[in-house]
Amino acid sequence: MIKIEIAENAGFCFGVRRAVEIAEKAAEKHGKVFTLGELIHNEAAVEELHKKGVCAVNSVDEAAGEVLIIRSHGVPKSEKEKANLLCKAVLDATCPYVAKIHGIVGRLSENGSVIVLGDENHPEVVGIMGNSSPKAFAAKSFEEVESLFNSGAIGENVSLVVQTTFDRERFLDISQRIREKYPRVQIYSTICNATAQRQESARELAKRAALMVVVGGKSSSNTKRLAEICREYTKTVFVSNAAQMPEQIAKNLPADCVVGITAGASTPGYIIKEVHQIMNEEIKTTNENEEDFASLLEQDQSFTRLYTGKRVKATIVSVSKKEAVVEVGAKQTGYIVREELTNDPNAEVEDVVKPGDVIDAVVIKVDDNVGTVALSKKRVDAALGLEKLQAVKDANETIEGKVAQVVKGGVIVIYENTRVFIPGSHTSVPRGGKLDDLVGKPVKFKIIEVSNERGGRVVGSIRQANKEVRDAAKAKFWETIEVGQKFEGEVRSIENYGVFVDIGAVDGLVHTADLTWNRVGHPKDIVKVGDKINVIVKSFDPEKKRVSLSAKDPEDNPWTKFVSEYKKGDVIKATIVSITEFGAFAQIIPGVDGLIHISQISTERVANIASVLTVGQEVDVKIIEIDEERERVSLSIRALSEDTDASEEATEE
Ligand code: F3S
């Protein structure tokens, strides 16, 4: 069966249809009315309007004393003022999307400049320039914008609007280049989607159709373009009206196929309907699409209809410090203020989006009077974020985000544009510490609560993430620990008997005697809390979770040094370091003391060692014994006197 389909967007655009309706109603009331220029680019439609009393004139003067209709393109302000003076009545059928641009340029400060991106001879551009408060300049390309700046004609305060029918791709490209080179330019996206959507609908239908019928005026550039597009995909006929339909057009079509109909923006619905009827008769199909067709023509489908809460795809057109201007395929200019772009109070607009980005956003306010629509990105992100974070919680994953601010009772971390509250007790900051130190820092955390209440609440915990890391590290530590293993640790606390050292997974104890090879009074004389020291595992008990450490490096063992440099019989200098009842200890080298037994101090009997030797005194001694096994050295002063006596006796002999 052959099926006829009309392109989703075809025929009159909203602005043209509205202008035609205004003109027809006025003609009905006044008998005859005049339009400043032809209302639409379609010969048959113009003729039809003429029959109804709608005639075109080329200047306001020609319509003096009559009812004048301003067509959808709009006119310069001066032209309208003149018409108000000369004509009996003036009906303004300027398309609301064009009027919106007039509103924008009319509100701008007079000491600025306006650039209108478009064709300077197009009536719409002429009208926009004639409604601008600041001086306006037309440009068709980035290069023309550049030369305007180079000429010095453009001041500091520059705004840019764009002709409603300007090519969208070109606009995005030019606006991005302008933003990069002239960031101070305030860019307004004022493109109307009607043309692009008609082309897209025609393309989509032509790809599926065995035949396309394009309906519209032969001089209408947008209709010619539709025909070009359709020809790229399928056999296409281009007619102005039903009378031009070739005979037996359906001959040779496959038995089961689609015939598509599309029409330019200035093609009236009744012409499309006639073409549709002829096709219907020709291929003798049922008129099952008739109702759809009627409703299609009733509706303006060129634009996305916006309402608060609607989710849309938005293309970033330009960014400034305060907001991003976006295109959402609607008649209004879209914008997202910085606060609605991101939850991060420290982020700039340009950190979040850049021109050309396509983002998901939600409508938060539509203002048809001003022609703007306020959107929010962060609210969409938050909704998506809640889902994601619930999944993170369910999977017990650890995620990373940046601390954005300190709030009452904790901090806010931003994770993929969602605010996560981390109570102070769940941060890594100890009680009494400063949460401000966390701001701006990336942190790893777990999600411990996700709730949809009050627009969504997510609670996280850095502490839990840290604990998991510590537990894993501890398990690995006990699996791999060995005697002799070396660590760099941090002194955690100091006790009378030694120091506790954090070696990553656990704290180990270094006894005072194991702190250094030298004699130690108190551990605090050697280290302080926070010091980094190298330690070696002496022993460990996985059951009791205890590790005994030593800070003495075997390679620095002074005994090794002593035995390699000294031998029994050597006469050396040593320093008395302590005195006991049975003798005095004298340091030979740091870490090795020798004992001078009370009987080895003098050839005379010594009753009180302190009367003979004092701590710190340097004495000459002889090494009389080295016990390598017990690492002990015996010294003697007396042996030196005996040696002297012996040698004197030998000399006398
Ligand atoms: Fe208006 Fe767009 Fe038509 S600006 S006249 S609706 S093409």
Residues whose N, C-alpha, C, O or C-beta is under 5 A from the ligand:
A	BS01	F3S	C13 F14 G15 V16 S72 C95 Y97 V98 T164 C192 A194
